[in-house]
Amino acid sequence: MIATLKFTALLLAVVVCRATQDYGYKDVEEPTLGDSQYGSLWPLPQKVQMSTVAFKLSGVSFQIVDAKESSSGASCSLLQNAYRRYDEYIFPISRMQGQNKKKAFASVSELQVWITSADSECDNYPSVTSDESYKLSVDSPVAVLKAPKVWGALRGLETFSQLVYEDEYGAKSINRTEIQDFPRFTHRGLLLDSSRHFLPIKVILANLEAMAWNKFNVFHWHIVDDPSFPYMSRTFPQLSQQGAYHPYTHVYTPSDVKMIIEFARLRGIRVVSEFDTPGHTQSWGKGQKDLLTPCYSGASPSGSFGPVNPILNTTYDFMAMFFKEVSTVFPDAYIHLGGDEVDFSCWKSNPDIQKFMAQQGFGTDYSKLESFYIQRLLDIVTTTNKGYMIWQEVIDNGVKLKSNTVVHVWMGNKFEEELQKVTEAGFTTILSAPWYLDYISYGQDWQKYYKVEPLSFNGTDAQKKLVVGGEACLWGEYVDATNLTPRLWPRASAVGERLWSDKDVKDTNDAYSRLIQHRCRMVQRGIPAEPLFTGYCAHEYKGV
Amino acid sequence: MEEKTISNSRRCYKQWLWFMVLFMSFSVIYVDAVWPMPQMISSSMARYTLNPREFIFQYSSGSSAQPGCSLLDSAFERYFPLIFTDYRAARPRQHDEWFRFPFTVVVHVERAECEGYPDADSSESYKLSVCSGQAALRAETVWGALRGLESFSQLVYQDDFGEYFVNETKIEDFPRFQFRGILLDTSRHYLPLHAILKTLDAMSYNKFNVFHWHIVDDPSFPYQSSTFPDLSSKGAFHPSTHVYTQIDVKRVIAHARLRGIRVLAEFDSPGHTQSWGKGQPGLLTPCYKGTVPSGTFGPVNPANSSSYQFMTRLFKEVTSVFPDSYVHLGGDEVDFTCWKSNPDVRGFMLKMGFGTDYTKLESYYMENMVNITKGLNKTAIVWQDVFDYHEKIPVDTVLHIWKGSPGQIQQELSSITLAGYRVILAAPWYINHIDYGQDWEKYYTIQPLNFTGTEQQKKLVIGGEVCMWGEYVDATNLSPRLWPRASAAGERLWSDERMTSSVIDAFPRLVDFRCRLLRRGIQAEPLFVGHCRHEYQGI
């Protein structure tokens, strides 16, 4: 028997009530709530055909298995782990025991996962070119998920889990559905800052998990900065010994880093580490003498330090050794080298640097000195066979860059002009400027993030192709383990859909309806994603 | 400390010198640790080592509270692990051989109301002296003793080796304002019981003493009434998972009582009552479109006597469930358009001679409500709107200011107190409104008595309240959004204003206090870049 049900996602029953008063100002219109025809899918796949024909999923017998034809099998632990994970998401309460009774209704008994290309990439790290496309066909008695690589299979498993809902008797159900999906942008990142506040491993892992639910694929780890140096280096252990908030409790050991990279890999997420120089390096100076520029007050050193000292050979020796280590610890093909917000006043005060400027014929143009430093640093990193990403100032200041450099646009106003400029110069770029999620305000600011169109700038098609994606940034001035997760989700989800889904997916009302269900799903899976507005989830957050 | 107690100041002074010699070589990280700042505090560098295995609370022989005083007995149980945060072993038996010279906190209470509830006139003053290897805590009431225990627990700190210390200290303390409240809104989002209980814990660490429970509103009616069970079975988000049963309510009240916190229930009417209508047909005003009912409903129907009969029965229940002598009647933001559209209401207006002035109708309604409350021997608290419409309300009614620019708030304070009413200030502390950066400073620098009025008028400002409205807040983000931002208001309402006027002085103390909250399991967010020795371990 085929039961025809109206698609009501009762599993995630969400009711949003409209409070008539707001006790104050109201800056964003509340979207109207209706049922989306796409249920609780987030981010919305590229092509979805969903029928009203519903099938049951048996709590006893349903399973996720490798398709016979799949190039991947039991030895692919990445997928086997994912099957178990998604089984638990679909059946969060322990699976029923018992015999598989004779079925009196149509059901989906299996989800077969079929890796179609010869090399599943099961044991690889995801990369900038990883194929994340997949096709999902849900029918009775089997559902089939086809993907060229494991990366697409991971995305498809998430989508499958989002299609499952509870009917009014609590039975897990799924509608007949055809989905063809692939990401609009290849770089869909999230920046976390573990220097301004130390983030315990647990928090990072939980957020990697949530990233996977939102189909993010890059964890940009802004691991060190002025306030602290929690990265424990094997080559220079004194960096964290002296520069972390605490040498044992507030550091990331090599095994912590490994664990994070593997946890991310299993979810198809790249870990791009950022070691920002020559500015933002106060904490480096504590464990590495003579690395930073001594600032002068008149004719004598003031005791304070500025950016990395660009005129000493020891600086470059240090950087060569340090980045050699970093390039082996982090398997990703890219390293983020920072390069933002270099304050010239300390360089200007230092007589040795003044002398050096004169020798080099830089005059008083300190951006030339910055350029000098960055170029030498890039040469060093090039020898490690890594590509690099840098913040936009580096190009704004006219540093000569290799053509494969990725420029990271972060400055708030007029990001369109910057994108135009960067792509005109032929550089690949990613966008963060409109997605600084650390800036909070009262009300439904997710809509602001949602409405951004990354390709709205003036430029040729070739230029637009150079925009490979974007990143939501959660800088750490006011964020630590206590408030990071609810501040990030579901606000970052808005960015997630913008970067994954088709550019024409921009109906805020439809998004609102899907997003409140998606946020309740995150809550049910254990992530304290904050509410969008008045209302409730069937399963409220149980932690405190 | 090997010396037994000798309570005289000269002895303390000698010890002070002795400690100086011994401990000057250690780096002492000791800031003025108590938040909110006591009215009078002095301390020396002399410090005592505290050993959790040799530490006891004791009632003084003259104290009217003695072992068996449930309220203080359980406070001792609570504060021991709050003081010795790393100590996991069971407490030693008192007769053990080595347990001879414990550090003793001697508690003296003049009036033991161990089974009572805190109320508006409860004294919270206390005196605490840490000296000669013991602490003496004296208070008029058990409520004062609770505040003193909190202060004592904050005086204890750990060095890098994990040893516990307390410095020689003298405190004389009492609250500046008698009413120091926090409002939680359990209607816009349901807050699970554990989130409320956790908030009560944190409130006691901040010396807040009123939990204003905005329990129902338009979106949902989670209060399970024994008289009218349909109100929650139809009006809650979910009739069994998203309700507060009578047992839940009792638990909240009991948990609050043990921490010296009053529970002030608000059942807001006649507006903000959409959810009531679902379980109580006929209560709300049917709105009209032309000559026919539109199917939507407005505020409580003030023209039906059945409305008042219902309210009388509901408040009879409410006032017996909530022991506090005050009850909050709401009365804010009444929208007149629905009343205006309804022919029966218009007929009633005519009959009563109200003309077309619907504020008179609202006045009429609120007057009835206040009288119902009075009949139940409770005092009413209402939002400022009720005063703004110049109702005839009993002079013991308390007005609650919630809106306006700083200038308008000052004006409102002046005129309400001039009319002789008592007032609670909430407007500057709408903490649900978030902003980037250190907005705690804004809450800290409010001067509640900065308005034009006589001394007599200023006395009528009985306190203030931090409001956490629930549009964007539920169990996922409540705690970090509330703490330590509410702590800023907590100090403003407890402490002397001149002693605590500088945000620069407050900052390091609040940073320290925030880490202490974290250590106690309160998910308090950071003020700025930095770290705590023990970071939050949840997600």
Contacts between the chains, C-beta under 8 A, distances in Angstrom:
chain1	res1	chain2	res2	distance
A	15	B	237	6.4
A	17	B	188	7.9
A	17	B	218	7.0
A	17	B	219	3.8
A	17	B	220	6.8
A	17	B	274	7.9
A	17	B	275	8.0
A	18	B	219	7.9
A	19	B	188	5.8
A	19	B	217	7.2
A	19	B	218	5.4
A	19	B	219	5.6
A	19	B	471	6.3
A	20	B	218	6.0
A	20	B	274	7.5
A	20	B	335	7.2
A	21	B	218	7.8
A	21	B	271	8.0
A	21	B	272	7.3
A	21	B	333	5.0
A	22	B	471	6.5
A	23	B	402	7.3
A	23	B	403	8.0
A	23	B	430	6.8
A	23	B	432	7.7
A	23	B	467	7.8
A	23	B	469	5.1
A	24	B	430	6.2
A	24	B	433	6.1
A	25	B	433	8.0
A	196	B	529	4.5
A	197	B	526	6.0
A	197	B	529	6.9
A	197	B	530	7.2
A	197	B	531	6.6
A	198	B	531	5.6
A	198	B	535	6.2
A	200	B	535	5.7
A	200	B	536	7.7
A	200	B	537	6.3
A	202	B	537	6.7
A	202	B	538	7.8
A	202	B	539	6.0
A	203	B	539	5.5
A	206	B	539	4.1
A	207	B	539	7.9
A	227	B	529	5.0
A	227	B	530	7.4
A	228	B	531	7.3
A	245	B	530	7.7
A	245	B	531	3.9
A	246	B	531	7.2
A	246	B	533	7.3
A	249	B	533	7.4
A	249	B	535	7.8
A	250	B	531	6.0
A	250	B	535	7.7
A	438	B	436	7.4
A	439	B	436	5.0
A	440	B	434	5.4
A	440	B	435	7.1
A	440	B	436	5.5
A	441	B	434	7.0
A	441	B	435	6.7
A	441	B	436	7.1
A	442	B	432	7.6
A	442	B	433	4.8
A	442	B	434	5.5
A	442	B	435	7.3
A	442	B	472	7.5
A	443	B	472	7.4
A	476	B	529	7.1
A	477	B	528	6.3
A	477	B	529	5.6
A	478	B	436	7.5
A	478	B	437	7.3
A	478	B	525	7.1
A	478	B	526	6.2
A	478	B	527	7.8
A	478	B	528	6.8
A	479	B	525	7.8
A	479	B	526	7.2
A	480	B	525	7.2
A	480	B	526	4.9
A	480	B	535	6.7
A	480	B	536	6.9
A	481	B	535	5.6
A	481	B	536	4.2
A	481	B	537	7.3
A	481	B	538	7.0
A	481	B	539	7.2
A	482	B	479	7.6
A	482	B	480	4.7
A	482	B	518	7.0
A	482	B	523	4.6
A	482	B	524	6.2
A	482	B	525	4.8
A	482	B	526	7.1
A	482	B	536	4.6
A	483	B	477	7.3
A	483	B	480	3.6
A	483	B	481	7.5
A	483	B	523	7.6
A	483	B	525	4.2
A	483	B	526	7.8
A	485	B	476	8.0
A	485	B	539	5.3
A	486	B	476	4.7
A	486	B	477	3.8
A	486	B	480	7.0
A	487	B	477	7.6
A	523	B	476	6.5
A	526	B	539	7.8
A	527	B	539	7.2
A	528	B	475	7.6
A	528	B	476	3.7
A	528	B	477	6.9
A	528	B	539	7.0
A	529	B	476	6.2
A	530	B	472	7.0
A	530	B	473	7.7
A	530	B	474	7.2
A	530	B	476	4.9
A	530	B	477	4.2
A	531	B	189	6.0
A	531	B	472	6.1
A	531	B	473	7.2
A	531	B	474	5.0
A	531	B	476	7.0
A	531	B	477	7.8
A	532	B	472	7.7
A	533	B	471	6.1
A	533	B	472	6.8
A	534	B	188	4.3
A	534	B	189	6.8
A	534	B	219	5.1
A	534	B	470	6.9
A	534	B	471	5.3
A	535	B	189	7.2
A	535	B	219	7.4
A	535	B	237	7.7
A	536	B	189	6.5
A	536	B	190	5.6
A	536	B	220	7.4
A	536	B	237	4.0
A	536	B	238	7.2
A	536	B	242	6.0
A	536	B	474	7.9
A	538	B	238	7.2
A	538	B	241	7.4
A	540	B	190	6.4
A	540	B	192	5.6
A	540	B	241	7.9
A	540	B	242	7.8
A	540	B	474	6.8
A	540	B	475	5.7
A	541	B	192	7.7
A	541	B	474	7.0
A	541	B	475	4.4
A	541	B	476	4.6
A	542	B	192	7.1
A	542	B	194	7.9
A	542	B	475	7.8
A	543	B	475	7.8
A	543	B	538	6.0
A	543	B	539	7.7
A	544	B	194	5.7
A	544	B	195	6.0
A	544	B	198	4.9
A	544	B	475	7.2
A	544	B	479	6.5
A	544	B	521	7.9
A	544	B	523	6.8
A	544	B	538	7.9
